[in-house]
Amino acid sequence: MKKRFYKDATISDDLDGNGYCVLLDGKKIMTPAGEPFLLPTSVLADAIASEWNAQLDEIQPTTMPLTQIAGTAIDRVSKTREDVIDGLLKYAGTDLLCHLAENPPELVERQQAKWQPLLDWAASELGARLIPTNGIIAKTQSDDAISALRLEIEKIDTHNLTALAVLVGTCGSIVLGLALYHKHINAQTVFDCSMLDNTWQAENWGEDWEAKERAELVMAEIKDIEKFFELLREA
């Protein structure tokens, strides 16, 4: 764990007009790979500076989610955009919302009630009609649906794409990720839909502390992604 080595974190415009910088005692921070840590909006830069100012005697990276996402965008995703997009598209064939339980009927009914409206949204707004199935075996989705998702994702800038990739990896659904990105749903809905099966199990068999702790971590991460999206929208 690295000791806190600075007094104050502030922000400034990049002199070349490429974005905003976070300064530690007046010195620009760099990414772990040594790249300039440039941010597209001042509000995101300010929020990241707040994460640095909130550190105590030791720097705790796990308490700096916005910093981590932005750093990943610069160091990794900016250099591997096509690979990241290809990875996201793989979720179209295994999207959580497309895998209904085989039983009990009550669970299947709840899944359909929560998930089908989001699949309908993806079909109508994104042109990506994904067909659900019962069970764990993936259903091959149409080329048209995959192409529509690719066109949608390719329009997303690198910072938003990074946040989207983190979210989709957490919730297992490209539809939920894009719905949050487009503000069609909020973080709570993403959590409720992605944890629906876990919630069902807890209601019927009881909740253990490990599952509850895991759920809290998932909710916190989804909220962080929602905040990241919002800070990128604000000029």
C-alpha angles and dihedrals in degrees: 000000000000119000117237104262102178138063105212139016117209137161136236141175115268107250091228092055094244097125140288131318134212113224127202107203087338097311121114115244120231131210120259087261091053097255123140108271097229122168128199099223134039092225091057090048090050092050091050091048087053089055089055092046090051093060116108127202093321129038110243109197092193089066091055105068096153091052091050095050093048092048091050090050092055101038101037119007095047088059098041104035096139093049090050091049091048089050092052092049090058087069089066089075095045102030111157091229091059095058111078120183118255091224163048097044092222092059093046090051092051092048092051092048093051102033108035095065088057092049087050089052091052090051096048101036103031100027090237111128107189117188118219125220137189118255136017100291109107118243117223107244123213122271088236092058092048092047091050091052091048092052090049095048095045089062092060118099121238099260093049090043090055092052090046091052092051091049095047090049089054100045100029095229131104088191093058090046095052092042090057092044090054092045091240088130136012134236093269092056091048089052094046093050097043093046096040095114092047090050090051092051092049092050092051104033104021131258123269123209094248092056091047092050091049091050091052091052091049092050092049092051093049090051090050090053091048089051091048091052091049094049090052091053094054117085 
